[in-house]
Amino acid sequence: MFVDECDVEIKAGDGGDGIVSFRREKYVAKGGPNGGDGGDGGDVVFVASTDEHTLAEYRHVKLLEAPDGENGESSNKTGADGDDLVNPVPVGTVIHDRETGEQIADLDEEGQRAVIARGGEGGLGNTHFASSTHQTPRRATNGDAGDRHALRLELKMIADVGLVGFPSSGKSTLIATLSGAQPEMADYPFTTIEPNLGVVDWREHREFVIADCPGLIEGAHEGDGLGIEFLKHIERTEVIVYLLDATPTVEGVPSDRDPIDDLEVLHDELESYNPELVERPQMVALNKLDLPYVQDERDRVRNYVEEELGLPFVAISAATGENLETFKDEVGALVFN
């Protein structure tokens, strides 16, 4: 199951206690203090890993708790430190403090680590409290408590290209044809209920990653449809590709939708969610060129996109592969510009 958001409690280990102890040596009436310090508690650490693709592992975890440090021992022996609790998460995971909403860490690179909860320091044994005037101290300190936090983990997928479009516009078919990925596909809306990634080979042995995310509808930025569940995944993409369905106004297709209207709604939804998104490089692809009566629709949409908006445009058929090489060239040029 793909899980891209979950809540979890974390608790770093407590420091071990220092102890009160005295040497017991033969022929020595009163040995000096030799109480050891407590060990430090373990930290709670998160690390980004490309081996992880979902937060499902943490979905039903109530508490992630690092081990405590051990208490000190006689003969000035320090207790063992608690081991760190290292939690692998997908690259692109953002960690928030659930109570304040503050972003604590953004793990957007492989191997990036973040210590989210620090273990408590170990307490001091009575050795530390000896002095010339007080040679038999019976004082030691307890270890400090480890940090405790309530977290929200949120996965924002990382891709070069974000593919946006209305439900059933053909995004899953396109990414499957381009990259060999195998997302679920069927002839009904909201087939894609979780993001999919595909790697596309380009010129000169270069490649880019394209994200096929759940379809948008009007009001998505306010949570309608799949709403925010989709939009957060496009925040990290460098290039936006609008994929339009060429068939809504084609003869014989009962719909009052129009590809140009769809484009305007998609643009407005992205802008309402995050105005910075529409400042990124963008292009428009009109899909389903293989269907009857679409050629005239292609010219009408092309004129609007190129002349009114000044954006690159290509008409394609994800189902038959028509013009997909041109599509890849246009997208690759934006990615590697």
C-alpha positions, 0 to 999 in steps of 0.5 A, spaced: 500 500 500 502 506 498 502 511 504 504 518 503 502 521 510 502 519 517 503 521 524 508 518 529 510 519 536 518 518 537 522 518 544 529 518 545 533 514 550 533 517 557 540 517 560 543 512 565 544 514 572 550 515 575 551 511 581 554 512 588 560 507 590 566 506 594 573 502 593 573 496 597 580 494 598 584 490 602 588 493 608 584 500 606 580 502 611 576 507 607 576 507 600 575 513 595 569 514 591 569 510 584 561 511 582 561 511 574 557 515 570 551 513 566 551 512 559 547 517 554 540 515 551 540 513 544 538 518 538 532 517 534 534 518 527 531 518 520 535 517 514 533 518 506 533 511 502 532 510 495 530 503 497 524 506 501 518 508 496 512 509 501 511 511 509 506 504 510 511 502 515 510 507 520 502 507 519 500 503 525 506 505 529 504 508 535 511 510 538 518 509 536 523 509 542 530 509 542 534 505 548 536 508 554 543 509 556 545 504 562 547 506 569 554 507 571 558 501 575 563 501 580 570 502 579 569 508 575 565 504 569 561 508 565 554 505 563 553 503 555 550 508 551 543 507 548 543 505 540 541 510 536 534 508 533 535 509 525 529 509 521 529 509 513 524 513 509 523 515 502 527 520 499 522 526 499 520 525 506 518 532 510 518 531 517 513 536 521 512 537 528 505 535 529 503 540 535 506 547 532 506 545 524 514 547 524 518 543 518 523 540 522 527 536 516 526 535 509 530 529 506 530 530 499 537 526 498 539 519 498 543 518 505 541 524 508 540 524 515 536 528 521 537 527 528 530 529 530 530 527 538 536 527 542 538 522 547 538 524 554 545 525 557 548 520 562 548 522 570 554 523 574 557 518 579 560 520 585 567 520 583 565 527 580 563 530 587 570 528 591 574 534 593 579 535 598 574 537 604 569 532 602 572 525 600 567 520 601 561 524 597 554 520 597 552 524 591 550 522 584 545 525 579 540 521 575 540 521 567 537 526 563 530 524 559 530 524 552 527 528 547 520 526 545 516 529 539 509 528 536 511 528 528 507 528 522 511 525 516 509 527 509 512 524 502 513 529 496 515 525 491 521 527 487 521 527 479 523 532 474 517 532 470 510 533 473 504 530 469 497 533 470 491 532 467 483 531 468 481 524 470 482 519 464 486 524 460 491 518 459 496 520 464 497 512 466 497 510 459 503 515 457 507 514 462 507 506 461 508 507 454 514 512 455 518 508 461 515 501 461 512 503 468 505 499 469 500 503 473 493 501 473 489 503 467 482 502 466 476 506 462 473 510 468 475 516 472 480 516 478 484 510 476 490 513 479 489 513 486 497 514 488 503 517 484 507 513 479 514 514 477 517 513 470 524 513 468 524 516 460 530 515 456 532 521 452 538 523 448 545 522 449 544 517 454 540 522 459 534 520 462 529 524 466 523 522 471 516 523 470 511 523 475 504 521 473 499 523 479 492 522 481 487 526 476 485 533 478 478 536 478 476 543 479 476 545 487 482 540 488 486 546 491 481 546 496 481 538 497 475 536 492 476 530 488 483 527 490 485 534 492 491 536 496 493 528 496 495 530 489 498 537 489 503 536 494 507 531 489 508 536 484 511 541 488 518 538 487 518 537 480 522 542 475 517 542 469 510 542 469 506 538 463 499 539 462 496 533 459 489 534 455 484 530 453 482 531 445 475 528 445 470 532 450 468 536 444 469 531 438 462 529 435 459 523 438 462 524 445 457 527 450 460 532 454 460 539 455 467 540 457 473 543 452 480 542 452 482 549 453 477 550 459 480 544 462 487 547 461 485 554 464 482 550 470 488 546 471 493 552 471 488 555 476 488 549 481 496 549 481 496 557 482 491 557 487 495 551 491 502 554 490 503 560 485 510 558 484 508 552 480 506 556 474 512 560 474 516 553 472 517 551 465 511 548 462 508 545 456 501 542 453 500 536 450 493 534 447 492 526 447 488 521 444 490 523 437 488 516 434 481 517 435 476 520 429 475 527 428 481 529 433 485 533 427 481 539 427 481 539 435 488 539 435 489 545 430 484 549 435 488 548 441 495 549 438 493 556 436 491 557 443 497 554 446 502 557 442 499 564 440 495 566 446 500 562 452 506 562 448 507 555 451 510 549 447 505 544 444 505 537 441 499 533 439 500 525 441 497 519 442 499 515 448 495 509 446 499 508 439 505 512 440 504 517 435 509 523 436 511 521 442 519 522 440 517 529 439 514 529 446 520 527 449 524 532 445 520 537 447 520 535 455 527 533 455 529 540 452 525 543 458 528 539 463 536 540 461 535 547 459 
